[in-house]
Amino acid sequence: MYKLLTPGPLTTTESVKQAMMIDHCTWDDDYKSITRTIRKKLLELAHVDEQEYTSVLMQGSGTFGIESVLTSTVGTKEKLLIAANGAYGLRMADIAGHAGLHWELYLEENDRIPNAGKVVQILQQNPDITHVAMVHGETTSGILNDARAVGQAVKDNGRTFILDAMSTFGGIDIPMSDWGIDFLVSSANKCIQGVPGFSFILARKDSLQAAKGKARSLSLDLYAQWEAMEKDGKWRFTSPTHTVLAFAEALNELEREGGIPARNKRYRDSNRLLISKMKEMGMRPYIEEAHQGPIITAFYYPENREFSFQEMYTYIKKRGYAIYPGKVTEADTFRIGNIGEIYREDMIKLCEIIKDFLEESKHA
Ligand SMILES: *Cc1c(COP(=O)(O)O)cnc(C)c1O
């Protein structure tokens, strides 16, 4: 048994795991009411109401949710701008390419955030662009993009804004309306601390209504999924029942912890503690402090010494934790996440293990 210091799936509580010990029938009223409660609570977390906004649950991992939004909302005569600074931003471009959407890329370096002014400039030069998509927390590097500035810029210019808030929603407060977000996508196994199996989409109702009949896929048709779910809470196709039960419990636990502000504080405290202890050991974060998010941190390999990530990974895993390899291409990094059922004590223990590893491998 080891704890996961990864950006999801992550270490969940015993009670979340316990919630999955029931086999539920999908058309049963009790089950449908769980779906309705989840949809309602997600809107509350985003500070929006059912008059103007709605939520849709979608089978599959986070990527399925992103693919659902992009391929259901960008029509054949419309065009998508993707602001990317990492692998998840580029994945949106990959999805757009596969689906044959009209799209354009605004690419930033992995350690720089997309600039709202630059987005405005692109929109003004390209009146044919109708939608803009960006990642909030780029899990590739741990950088936190300025979704608020970009969202407001997109709104001021009358376009539709799609935010991949996969690794941030529930861990960072996102007032959806204030930030000008039309579609927000996240999934069950990230900061809400559930298990994998579905993604969810929070949407402005008028923006979602505009998507009717535009979908390029049957199973990922966002509008059709919503229409079916609106009737009485039954999902369109077989839903991941155990995951849904676990998620309902995870939402209760988020509430009991003190909601997003309390969870954000726990993540932030763990993240700061981790970074300061790693710095003491000579390990530098890849992202500068001003843009470092509280979810996951990429560290450079230590300099001026032999270092094997695989050896360190195995050493740490034997002692109770799984860390994550790097994903940025220009530098040798590894990543440590601090979301899930993870506390300050875990950061302290982990850093002691890393210290021992560095000591022992120096003498080896
Ligand atoms: C986890 C994640 C996704 C979705 O990845 P899946 O493997 O499909 O769950 C998308 N974007 C970001 C930023 C993520 O962290």
The ligand as an ORCA input file, in Angstrom:
! r2SCAN-3c Opt
* xyz 0 1
  C      -6.158     15.044    -15.684
  C      -6.267     16.128    -16.674
  C      -7.022     15.985    -17.863
  C      -7.755     14.708    -18.222
  O      -6.961     13.606    -18.298
  P      -7.609     12.150    -18.242
  O      -6.425     11.265    -18.234
  O      -8.458     11.985    -19.435
  O      -8.430     12.109    -16.987
  C      -7.164     17.074    -18.702
  N      -6.575     18.248    -18.409
  C      -5.837     18.428    -17.296
  C      -5.230     19.759    -17.050
  C      -5.651     17.376    -16.393
  O      -4.923     17.554    -15.285
*
